[in-house]
Amino acid sequence: MSYQIFYLQPFSSNESFPNLKITGNISRNANQLTICYNLGGNLKEIAIAPQSNAPSRKHELWEDTCFELFLGIKDSARYWEFNFSPAGHWNIYRFDGYRQGMQEETAFEKLPFNIQNQADGFALALDVDLDKIISANQAIEVAITTVIKHRNGEVTYWASTHRGAEADFHLRDSFIVKL
């Protein structure tokens, strides 16, 4: 089993943020991937969708506050983008290479995850079996990211690392978590 703690940072350190902190942990045991995000700070300034009674697969979740995970197979151009909305909606996209061949990943019919709203924070936890898309013996590389939409409409991009001149979660050299 491999286990790592992460801390996300905003793309630009010149912008002001309402005391936000995004931390969490990720682990892989055989082919079971577990990730927990914790968003803390002054959440009154953040647009967080209320939980839906009927969470479902939805497109373009990244246009609002959205937790994301990019997963690639080591030494392969193929990767997946997982999107999780605080409302409970989700989606997974498969890419053949850098922003190439984007398709909805149909191997998953649902992607249940747990959401906890607290007075001073928000937590999201996912436990997913990756057997549907990769084998347990394949090494994976992960980029952990979050899009934060502020109530004033401003959007900020958070990641473990930012390797490009612009915020770009698809850059493969930003998939720095090895599992």
MDTraj code that builds the backbone (N, CA, C; nanometers):
import mdtraj as md
import numpy as np

residues = "MET SER TYR GLN ILE PHE TYR LEU GLN PRO PHE SER SER ASN GLU SER PHE PRO ASN LEU LYS ILE THR GLY ASN ILE SER ARG ASN ALA ASN GLN LEU THR ILE CYS TYR ASN LEU GLY GLY ASN LEU LYS GLU ILE ALA ILE ALA PRO GLN SER ASN ALA PRO SER ARG LYS HIS GLU LEU TRP GLU ASP THR CYS PHE GLU LEU PHE LEU GLY ILE LYS ASP SER ALA ARG TYR TRP GLU PHE ASN PHE SER PRO ALA GLY HIS TRP ASN ILE TYR ARG PHE ASP GLY TYR ARG GLN GLY MET GLN GLU GLU THR ALA PHE GLU LYS LEU PRO PHE ASN ILE GLN ASN GLN ALA ASP GLY PHE ALA LEU ALA LEU ASP VAL ASP LEU ASP LYS ILE ILE SER ALA ASN GLN ALA ILE GLU VAL ALA ILE THR THR VAL ILE LYS HIS ARG ASN GLY GLU VAL THR TYR TRP ALA SER THR HIS ARG GLY ALA GLU ALA ASP PHE HIS LEU ARG ASP SER PHE ILE VAL LYS LEU".split()
xyz = np.array([
    [0.0846, -0.1185, 0.0000],
    [0.0000, 0.0000, 0.0000],
    [0.0888, 0.1244, 0.0000],
    [0.0523, 0.2222, -0.0814],
    [0.1237, 0.3501, -0.0805],
    [0.0269, 0.4592, -0.0352],
    [0.0768, 0.5491, 0.0474],
    [-0.0046, 0.6542, 0.1092],
    [0.0737, 0.7844, 0.1062],
    [0.0084, 0.8920, 0.0626],
    [0.0757, 1.0225, 0.0584],
    [-0.0199, 1.1320, 0.1024],
    [0.0342, 1.2319, 0.1684],
    [-0.0400, 1.3514, 0.2077],
    [-0.0142, 1.4575, 0.1016],
    [-0.1142, 1.5400, 0.0711],
    [-0.0930, 1.6464, -0.0264],
    [-0.1436, 1.7812, 0.0253],
    [-0.0853, 1.8860, -0.0309],
    [-0.1236, 2.0252, -0.0053],
    [-0.1332, 2.0924, -0.1417],
    [-0.2462, 2.1533, -0.1704],
    [-0.2618, 2.2194, -0.2992],
    [-0.2321, 2.3684, -0.2846],
    [-0.1784, 2.4250, -0.3910],
    [-0.1465, 2.5675, -0.3922],
    [-0.2154, 2.6340, -0.5111],
    [-0.2520, 2.7606, -0.4961],
    [-0.3157, 2.8297, -0.6084],
    [-0.2146, 2.8558, -0.7183],
    [-0.2637, 2.8688, -0.8411],
    [-0.1750, 2.8927, -0.9540],
    [-0.0941, 3.0203, -0.9364],
    [-0.1578, 3.1292, -0.9017],
    [-0.0855, 3.2560, -0.8874],
    [-0.0797, 3.2959, -0.7409],
    [0.0386, 3.3228, -0.6927],
    [0.0523, 3.3658, -0.5532],
    [0.0265, 3.5151, -0.5387],
    [0.0009, 3.5858, -0.6498],
    [-0.0252, 3.7296, -0.6445],
    [-0.1716, 3.7613, -0.6158],
    [-0.2582, 3.6613, -0.6245],
    [-0.3995, 3.6844, -0.6018],
    [-0.4322, 3.6685, -0.4541],
    [-0.5378, 3.7352, -0.4103],
    [-0.5779, 3.7219, -0.2697],
    [-0.6833, 3.6120, -0.2583],
    [-0.6719, 3.5308, -0.1563],
    [-0.7633, 3.4210, -0.1342],
    [-0.8213, 3.4340, 0.0056],
    [-0.9468, 3.3987, 0.0239],
    [-1.0098, 3.4130, 0.1550],
    [-0.9627, 3.3060, 0.2536],
    [-0.8339, 3.3091, 0.2838],
    [-0.7786, 3.2160, 0.3830],
    [-0.8093, 3.0705, 0.3519],
    [-0.7936, 3.0305, 0.2287],
    [-0.8248, 2.8929, 0.1896],
    [-0.7059, 2.8011, 0.2092],
    [-0.7384, 2.6767, 0.2390],
    [-0.6368, 2.5732, 0.2524],
    [-0.6985, 2.4444, 0.1979],
    [-0.6278, 2.3807, 0.1047],
    [-0.6759, 2.2537, 0.0498],
    [-0.5682, 2.1488, 0.0760],
    [-0.6041, 2.0485, 0.1538],
    [-0.5117, 1.9415, 0.1913],
    [-0.5831, 1.8078, 0.1732],
    [-0.5111, 1.7013, 0.1961],
    [-0.5742, 1.5709, 0.1911],
    [-0.4737, 1.4594, 0.1876],
    [-0.5225, 1.3412, 0.1514],
    [-0.4350, 1.2249, 0.1395],
    [-0.4882, 1.1352, 0.0291],
    [-0.3957, 1.0576, -0.0252],
    [-0.4285, 0.9644, -0.1329],
    [-0.3519, 0.8350, -0.1064],
    [-0.4165, 0.7233, -0.1373],
    [-0.3487, 0.5943, -0.1199],
    [-0.3999, 0.4953, -0.2243],
    [-0.3166, 0.3954, -0.2451],
    [-0.3528, 0.2863, -0.3358],
    [-0.3146, 0.1561, -0.2683],
    [-0.4125, 0.0689, -0.2530],
    [-0.3914, -0.0628, -0.1956],
    [-0.4380, -0.1628, -0.3002],
    [-0.3435, -0.2349, -0.3603],
    [-0.3706, -0.3181, -0.4786],
    [-0.4250, -0.2238, -0.5849],
    [-0.5508, -0.2350, -0.6227],
    [-0.6047, -0.1454, -0.7243],
    [-0.7185, -0.0594, -0.6691],
    [-0.7245, -0.0486, -0.5374],
    [-0.8239, 0.0346, -0.4712],
    [-0.7592, 0.1709, -0.4441],
    [-0.8141, 0.2759, -0.5054],
    [-0.7622, 0.4115, -0.4884],
    [-0.8537, 0.4868, -0.3926],
    [-0.7945, 0.5488, -0.2921],
    [-0.8690, 0.6280, -0.1948],
    [-0.8094, 0.7675, -0.1920],
    [-0.8947, 0.8682, -0.2020],
    [-0.8484, 1.0064, -0.1921],
    [-0.9462, 1.0841, -0.1049],
    [-0.8909, 1.1691, -0.0196],
    [-0.9701, 1.2560, 0.0678],
    [-0.9207, 1.3982, 0.0506],
    [-1.0119, 1.4880, 0.0164],
    [-0.9825, 1.6307, 0.0046],
    [-1.0416, 1.7016, 0.1258],
    [-0.9702, 1.8004, 0.1785],
    [-1.0222, 1.8856, 0.2851],
    [-1.0050, 2.0305, 0.2423],
    [-1.1149, 2.1011, 0.2360],
    [-1.1141, 2.2428, 0.2018],
    [-1.1494, 2.3186, 0.3286],
    [-1.0575, 2.4026, 0.3745],
    [-1.0810, 2.4774, 0.4969],
    [-1.0565, 2.6253, 0.4762],
    [-1.1091, 2.7050, 0.5670],
    [-1.0894, 2.8490, 0.5602],
    [-1.2210, 2.9223, 0.5552],
    [-1.2158, 3.0440, 0.5018],
    [-1.3339, 3.1279, 0.4922],
    [-1.4165, 3.0860, 0.3702],
    [-1.5065, 2.9915, 0.3898],
    [-1.5829, 2.9358, 0.2781],
    [-1.7017, 3.0233, 0.2382],
    [-1.7277, 3.1299, 0.3125],
    [-1.8386, 3.2199, 0.2780],
    [-1.8170, 3.2862, 0.1430],
    [-1.6913, 3.2985, 0.1020],
    [-1.6587, 3.3626, -0.0256],
    [-1.6555, 3.2645, -0.1430],
    [-1.6740, 3.1347, -0.1132],
    [-1.6642, 3.0304, -0.2150],
    [-1.8040, 2.9862, -0.2587],
    [-1.8225, 2.9691, -0.3880],
    [-1.9490, 2.9163, -0.4414],
    [-1.9439, 2.7639, -0.4338],
    [-2.0171, 2.7085, -0.3394],
    [-2.0229, 2.5633, -0.3222],
    [-2.1670, 2.5205, -0.3427],
    [-2.1899, 2.4398, -0.4459],
    [-2.3254, 2.3945, -0.4782],
    [-2.3795, 2.3075, -0.3651],
    [-2.5065, 2.3227, -0.3317],
    [-2.5663, 2.2362, -0.2296],
    [-2.5748, 2.0924, -0.2799],
    [-2.5741, 1.9989, -0.1859],
    [-2.5801, 1.8575, -0.2230],
    [-2.7115, 1.8249, -0.2922],
    [-2.7001, 1.7477, -0.3981],
    [-2.8163, 1.7054, -0.4760],
    [-2.8758, 1.5783, -0.4145],
    [-3.0064, 1.5667, -0.4226],
    [-3.0729, 1.4438, -0.3783],
    [-3.0564, 1.3326, -0.4809],
    [-3.0173, 1.3701, -0.6029],
    [-3.0006, 1.2721, -0.7106],
    [-2.8699, 1.2997, -0.7857],
    [-2.7538, 1.2739, -0.7207],
    [-2.6269, 1.2981, -0.7904],
    [-2.6154, 1.2118, -0.9149],
    [-2.5555, 1.2697, -1.0201],
    [-2.5448, 1.1974, -1.1459],
    [-2.4213, 1.2419, -1.2231],
    [-2.3972, 1.1741, -1.3344],
    [-2.2872, 1.2100, -1.4242],
    [-2.3257, 1.3397, -1.4948],
    [-2.2366, 1.4389, -1.4893],
    [-2.2633, 1.5677, -1.5557],
    [-2.1362, 1.6163, -1.6218],
    [-2.1539, 1.6962, -1.7261],
    [-2.0415, 1.7531, -1.7999],
    [-2.0045, 1.8909, -1.7464],
    [-1.8803, 1.9295, -1.7720],
    [-1.8272, 2.0632, -1.7442],
    [-1.8397, 2.1042, -1.5982],
    [-1.8171, 2.0104, -1.5090],
    [-1.8220, 2.0409, -1.3661],
    [-1.7141, 2.1412, -1.3267],
    [-1.6064, 2.1484, -1.4056],
    [-1.4950, 2.2383, -1.3759],
    [-1.5316, 2.3855, -1.3926],
    [-1.6492, 2.4144, -1.4420],
    [-1.6912, 2.5545, -1.4540],
    [-1.7338, 2.6127, -1.3189],
    [-1.7493, 2.5267, -1.2193],
    [-1.7818, 2.5678, -1.0828],
    [-1.6802, 2.5036, -0.9893],
    [-1.6984, 2.5220, -0.8599],
    [-1.6085, 2.4575, -0.7646],
    [-1.6128, 2.3064, -0.7891],
    [-1.4950, 2.2484, -0.8088],
    [-1.4862, 2.1087, -0.8497],
    [-1.3529, 2.0502, -0.8026],
    [-1.3570, 1.9344, -0.7422],
    [-1.2364, 1.8621, -0.7028],
    [-1.2022, 1.7682, -0.8174],
    [-1.0732, 1.7568, -0.8482],
    [-1.0320, 1.6795, -0.9641],
    [-0.9128, 1.5899, -0.9328],
    [-0.9011, 1.4884, -1.0140],
    [-0.7916, 1.3932, -1.0036],
    [-0.7562, 1.3524, -1.1456],
    [-0.6297, 1.3647, -1.1820],
    [-0.5809, 1.3207, -1.3135],
    [-0.4934, 1.1994, -1.2896],
    [-0.5238, 1.0898, -1.3568],
    [-0.4557, 0.9633, -1.3333],
    [-0.4000, 0.9112, -1.4644],
    [-0.2704, 0.8872, -1.4683],
    [-0.2065, 0.8333, -1.5870],
    [-0.1301, 0.7064, -1.5553],
    [-0.1145, 0.6230, -1.6559],
    [-0.0327, 0.5031, -1.6423],
    [0.1113, 0.5434, -1.6729],
    [0.2031, 0.5020, -1.5882],
    [0.3434, 0.5356, -1.6084],
    [0.3891, 0.4890, -1.7472],
    [0.4654, 0.5737, -1.8157],
    [0.5195, 0.5454, -1.9489],
    [0.4120, 0.5276, -2.0566],
    [0.2957, 0.5863, -2.0358],
    [0.1882, 0.5833, -2.1352],
    [0.1318, 0.7242, -2.1478],
    [0.0901, 0.7615, -2.2665],
    [0.0310, 0.8940, -2.2877],
    [-0.1136, 0.8999, -2.2389],
    [-0.1791, 0.7846, -2.2272],
    [-0.3209, 0.7789, -2.1880],
    [-0.3372, 0.8249, -2.0424],
    [-0.4455, 0.8983, -2.0187],
    [-0.4776, 0.9385, -1.8814],
    [-0.6268, 0.9635, -1.8670],
    [-0.6718, 0.9755, -1.7408],
    [-0.8120, 0.9973, -1.7082],
    [-0.8243, 1.1212, -1.6210],
    [-0.9349, 1.1915, -1.6400],
    [-0.9684, 1.3073, -1.5577],
    [-1.0962, 1.2739, -1.4809],
    [-1.0870, 1.2757, -1.3478],
    [-1.2016, 1.2513, -1.2604],
    [-1.2474, 1.3864, -1.2056],
    [-1.3771, 1.4151, -1.2132],
    [-1.4340, 1.5393, -1.1620],
    [-1.5390, 1.5069, -1.0560],
    [-1.5335, 1.5799, -0.9430],
    [-1.6273, 1.5605, -0.8328],
    [-1.6827, 1.6953, -0.7899],
    [-1.8122, 1.7111, -0.7969],
    [-1.8770, 1.8346, -0.7547],
    [-1.9208, 1.8241, -0.6088],
    [-1.9139, 1.9343, -0.5334],
    [-1.9673, 1.9331, -0.3966],
    [-2.1163, 1.8957, -0.3929],
    [-2.1860, 1.9107, -0.5063],
    [-2.3275, 1.8727, -0.5131],
    [-2.3452, 1.7209, -0.5222],
    [-2.2348, 1.6488, -0.5476],
    [-2.2410, 1.5033, -0.5606],
    [-2.2343, 1.4552, -0.7042],
    [-2.2382, 1.5479, -0.7998],
    [-2.2274, 1.5101, -0.9406],
    [-2.0826, 1.4736, -0.9734],
    [-2.0635, 1.4014, -1.0818],
    [-1.9305, 1.3498, -1.1151],
    [-1.9197, 1.3249, -1.2650],
    [-1.7957, 1.3033, -1.3087],
    [-1.7700, 1.2529, -1.4427],
    [-1.6260, 1.2049, -1.4510],
    [-1.6006, 1.1199, -1.5485],
    [-1.4643, 1.0716, -1.5772],
    [-1.4463, 1.0790, -1.7282],
    [-1.3322, 1.1367, -1.7683],
    [-1.2982, 1.1459, -1.9102],
    [-1.1669, 1.0731, -1.9349],
    [-1.1568, 1.0092, -2.0504],
    [-1.0339, 0.9396, -2.0916],
    [-0.9717, 1.0192, -2.2059],
    [-0.8396, 1.0331, -2.2006],
    [-0.7635, 1.1023, -2.3045],
    [-0.6581, 1.0075, -2.3593],
    [-0.6333, 1.0149, -2.4902],
    [-0.5300, 0.9328, -2.5537],
    [-0.3921, 0.9943, -2.5381],
    [-0.3865, 1.1239, -2.5188],
    [-0.2629, 1.1996, -2.5022],
    [-0.3000, 1.3382, -2.4545],
    [-0.2025, 1.4264, -2.4457],
    [-0.2260, 1.5606, -2.3931],
    [-0.3450, 1.6275, -2.4624],
    [-0.4560, 1.6371, -2.3905],
    [-0.5803, 1.6990, -2.4377],
    [-0.6299, 1.6411, -2.5710],
    [-0.5933, 1.5164, -2.5997],
    [-0.6290, 1.4525, -2.7267],
    [-0.7266, 1.3374, -2.7034],
    [-0.8255, 1.3268, -2.7909],
    [-0.9174, 1.2133, -2.7899],
    [-1.0071, 1.2056, -2.6679],
    [-1.0476, 1.3186, -2.6148],
    [-1.1311, 1.3205, -2.4942],
    [-1.2621, 1.2454, -2.5178],
    [-1.2874, 1.1468, -2.4293],
    [-1.4116, 1.0696, -2.4339],
    [-1.4597, 1.0461, -2.2921],
    [-1.5887, 1.0423, -2.2747],
    [-1.6426, 1.0059, -2.1446],
    [-1.6045, 0.8603, -2.1180],
    [-1.5509, 0.8328, -1.9993],
    [-1.5125, 0.6959, -1.9638],
    [-1.6374, 0.6198, -1.9210],
    [-1.6791, 0.5248, -2.0043],
    [-1.8030, 0.4518, -1.9788],
    [-1.7838, 0.3270, -1.8926],
    [-1.6617, 0.2981, -1.8519],
    [-1.6373, 0.1816, -1.7661],
    [-1.7029, 0.1989, -1.6287],
    [-1.7328, 0.3238, -1.5925],
    [-1.7960, 0.3517, -1.4639],
    [-1.9380, 0.4014, -1.4871],
    [-2.0344, 0.3357, -1.4261],
    [-2.1737, 0.3785, -1.4370],
    [-2.2122, 0.4716, -1.3239],
    [-2.1382, 0.4660, -1.2149],
    [-2.1593, 0.5568, -1.1021],
    [-2.0271, 0.5727, -1.0298],
    [-2.0172, 0.6779, -0.9553],
    [-1.8945, 0.7060, -0.8810],
    [-1.9333, 0.7680, -0.7471],
    [-1.9736, 0.6843, -0.6535],
    [-2.0172, 0.7385, -0.5251],
    [-1.8988, 0.7891, -0.4430],
    [-1.9189, 0.9033, -0.3832],
    [-1.8187, 0.9581, -0.2918],
    [-1.8915, 1.0269, -0.1778],
    [-1.8212, 1.0433, -0.0671],
    [-1.8811, 1.1023, 0.0526],
    [-1.8457, 1.2490, 0.0633],
    [-1.9436, 1.3271, 0.1035],
    [-1.9252, 1.4708, 0.1209],
    [-1.9669, 1.5066, 0.2634],
    [-1.8842, 1.5863, 0.3285],
    [-1.9178, 1.6351, 0.4621],
    [-1.9018, 1.7861, 0.4647],
    [-2.0111, 1.8549, 0.4909],
    [-2.0069, 1.9996, 0.5090],
    [-1.9931, 2.0288, 0.6572],
    [-1.8988, 2.1142, 0.6908],
    [-1.8792, 2.1549, 0.8290],
    [-1.8800, 2.3065, 0.8331],
    [-1.8930, 2.3628, 0.9511],
    [-1.8994, 2.5085, 0.9651],
    [-1.7752, 2.5761, 0.9084],
    [-1.6598, 2.5171, 0.9299],
    [-1.5350, 2.5797, 0.8858],
    [-1.4617, 2.4990, 0.7793],
    [-1.5346, 2.4100, 0.7133],
    [-1.4665, 2.3297, 0.6132],
    [-1.5599, 2.2393, 0.5356],
    [-1.4977, 2.1690, 0.4455],
    [-1.5680, 2.0807, 0.3550],
    [-1.4752, 1.9633, 0.3293],
    [-1.5280, 1.8422, 0.3296],
    [-1.4465, 1.7242, 0.3022],
    [-1.5144, 1.6372, 0.1975],
    [-1.4330, 1.5808, 0.1081],
    [-1.4816, 1.4904, 0.0048],
    [-1.3909, 1.3682, 0.0055],
    [-1.4496, 1.2496, 0.0100],
    [-1.3716, 1.1256, 0.0115],
    [-1.4241, 1.0294, -0.0941],
    [-1.3318, 0.9727, -0.1696],
    [-1.3643, 0.8780, -0.2756],
    [-1.2829, 0.7513, -0.2544],
    [-1.3492, 0.6383, -0.2745],
    [-1.2835, 0.5080, -0.2705],
    [-1.3288, 0.4359, -0.3971],
    [-1.2357, 0.4124, -0.4902],
    [-1.2741, 0.3574, -0.6201],
    [-1.1828, 0.2416, -0.6600],
    [-1.2432, 0.1394, -0.7170],
    [-1.1689, 0.0256, -0.7692],
    [-1.1287, 0.0585, -0.9130],
    [-0.9988, 0.0602, -0.9403],
    [-0.9484, 0.0978, -1.0721],
    [-0.9426, -0.0188, -1.1707],
    [-0.9840, -0.1381, -1.1280],
    [-0.9767, -0.2562, -1.2149],
    [-1.0447, -0.2361, -1.3496],
    [-1.1426, -0.1488, -1.3573],
    [-1.2169, -0.1280, -1.4820],
    [-1.1342, -0.0551, -1.5879],
    [-1.0268, 0.0133, -1.5447],
    [-0.9495, 0.0900, -1.6427],
    [-0.8011, 0.0549, -1.6474],
    [-0.7455, 0.0030, -1.5384],
    [-0.6033, -0.0356, -1.5373],
    [-0.5849, -0.1613, -1.4530],
    [-0.4729, -0.2272, -1.4706],
    [-0.4460, -0.3465, -1.3896],
    [-0.3683, -0.3078, -1.2643],
    [-0.3799, -0.3891, -1.1631],
    [-0.3195, -0.3602, -1.0331],
    [-0.1673, -0.3528, -1.0387],
    [-0.1050, -0.4163, -1.1382],
    [0.0416, -0.4154, -1.1455],
    [0.0969, -0.2951, -1.2215],
    [0.0099, -0.2111, -1.2762],
    [0.0572, -0.0933, -1.3487],
    [0.0810, 0.0223, -1.2515],
    [0.1978, 0.0844, -1.2631],
    [0.2282, 0.2020, -1.1811],
    [0.1485, 0.3196, -1.2358],
    [0.0965, 0.4009, -1.1457],
    [0.0202, 0.5179, -1.1895],
    [0.0843, 0.6463, -1.1391],
    [0.0571, 0.7531, -1.2121],
    [0.1034, 0.8875, -1.1783],
    [-0.0203, 0.9756, -1.1700],
    [-0.0267, 1.0585, -1.0649],
    [-0.1482, 1.1319, -1.0348],
    [-0.1202, 1.2805, -1.0183],
    [-0.2112, 1.3623, -1.0695],
    [-0.2133, 1.5058, -1.0414],
    [-0.3403, 1.5319, -0.9614],
    [-0.3270, 1.5972, -0.8487],
    [-0.4404, 1.6276, -0.7618],
    [-0.4680, 1.7770, -0.7744],
    [-0.5931, 1.8106, -0.8091],
    [-0.6254, 1.9488, -0.8425],
    [-0.7639, 1.9866, -0.7900],
    [-0.7890, 2.1151, -0.7866],
    [-0.9198, 2.1675, -0.7484],
    [-0.9432, 2.2997, -0.8188],
    [-1.0653, 2.3181, -0.8658],
    [-1.1086, 2.4463, -0.9212],
    [-1.1977, 2.5104, -0.8154],
    [-1.1669, 2.6333, -0.7789],
    [-1.2481, 2.7051, -0.6797],
    [-1.3132, 2.8244, -0.7479],
    [-1.4463, 2.8271, -0.7422],
    [-1.5192, 2.9416, -0.7962],
    [-1.5633, 3.0283, -0.6787],
    [-1.5231, 3.1529, -0.6830],
    [-1.5571, 3.2476, -0.5773],
    [-1.6946, 3.3070, -0.6069],
    [-1.7612, 3.3527, -0.5053],
    [-1.8961, 3.4098, -0.5212],
    [-1.8969, 3.5293, -0.6170],
    [-1.7834, 3.5991, -0.6293],
    [-1.7757, 3.7135, -0.7206],
    [-1.7524, 3.6700, -0.8660],
    [-1.7478, 3.5377, -0.8905],
    [-1.7298, 3.4854, -1.0254],
    [-1.5859, 3.4512, -1.0609],
    [-1.4900, 3.4991, -0.9812],
    [-1.3492, 3.4690, -1.0052],
    [-1.3260, 3.3184, -0.9867],
    [-1.2410, 3.2610, -1.0698],
    [-1.2075, 3.1193, -1.0609],
    [-1.0582, 3.1076, -1.0333],
    [-1.0231, 3.0232, -0.9365],
    [-0.8819, 2.9984, -0.9069],
    [-0.8542, 2.8492, -0.9233],
    [-0.7299, 2.8189, -0.9591],
    [-0.6889, 2.6823, -0.9924],
    [-0.5814, 2.6377, -0.8940],
    [-0.6066, 2.5272, -0.8259],
    [-0.5204, 2.4756, -0.7200],
    [-0.4658, 2.3394, -0.7613],
    [-0.3381, 2.3148, -0.7326],
    [-0.2769, 2.1860, -0.7662],
    [-0.1572, 2.1601, -0.6760],
    [-0.1115, 2.0367, -0.6751],
    [0.0093, 2.0003, -0.6005],
    [0.1290, 2.0766, -0.6549],
    [0.1289, 2.0954, -0.7867],
    [0.2344, 2.1717, -0.8533],
    [0.1766, 2.2328, -0.9800],
    [0.2325, 2.3452, -1.0191],
    [0.1935, 2.4103, -1.1444],
    [0.3196, 2.4178, -1.2303],
    [0.3209, 2.3472, -1.3427],
    [0.4415, 2.3378, -1.4247],
    [0.4370, 2.4220, -1.5507],
    [0.3238, 2.4854, -1.5796],
    [0.3115, 2.5613, -1.7033],
    [0.3068, 2.7110, -1.6784],
    [0.3126, 2.7863, -1.7885],
    [0.3031, 2.9325, -1.7812],
    [0.1610, 2.9749, -1.7475],
    [0.0643, 2.8877, -1.7752],
    [-0.0752, 2.9091, -1.7399],
    [-0.1206, 2.7888, -1.6577],
    [-0.2301, 2.8056, -1.5846],
    [-0.2852, 2.6923, -1.5105],
    [-0.3297, 2.5866, -1.6106],
    [-0.2715, 2.4677, -1.6051],
    [-0.3043, 2.3600, -1.6977],
    [-0.2858, 2.2265, -1.6263],
    [-0.3967, 2.1705, -1.5808],
    [-0.3920, 2.0458, -1.5054],
    [-0.3556, 1.9257, -1.5919],
    [-0.3610, 1.9390, -1.7240],
    [-0.3354, 1.8268, -1.8146],
    [-0.1870, 1.8033, -1.8426],
    [-0.1010, 1.8938, -1.8018],
    [0.0427, 1.8769, -1.8282],
    [0.0924, 1.7524, -1.7558],
    [0.1448, 1.6588, -1.8306],
    [0.1827, 1.5293, -1.7731],
    [0.2947, 1.5403, -1.6706],
    [0.3832, 1.6390, -1.6819],
    [0.4902, 1.6484, -1.5819],
    [0.4390, 1.7051, -1.4494],
    [0.3081, 1.7352, -1.4410],
    [0.2508, 1.7758, -1.3125],
    [0.1828, 1.6566, -1.2422],
    [0.1874, 1.5399, -1.3025],
    [0.1361, 1.4177, -1.2403],
    [0.2454, 1.3645, -1.1474],
    [0.2648, 1.4319, -1.0345],
    [0.3830, 1.4071, -0.9504],
    [0.3642, 1.3021, -0.8412],
    [0.2400, 1.2629, -0.8137],
    [0.2169, 1.1605, -0.7117],
    [0.2307, 1.0242, -0.7784],
    [0.3217, 0.9440, -0.7275],
    [0.3495, 0.8113, -0.7843],
    [0.2884, 0.7043, -0.6930],
    [0.2019, 0.6206, -0.7498],
    [0.1362, 0.5144, -0.6714],
    [0.1456, 0.3810, -0.7447],
])
top = md.Topology()
chain = top.add_chain()
for i, resn in enumerate(residues, 1):
    res = top.add_residue(resn, chain, resSeq=i)
    for name in ("N", "CA", "C"):
        top.add_atom(name, md.element.get_by_symbol(name[0]), res)
traj = md.Trajectory(xyz[None], top)
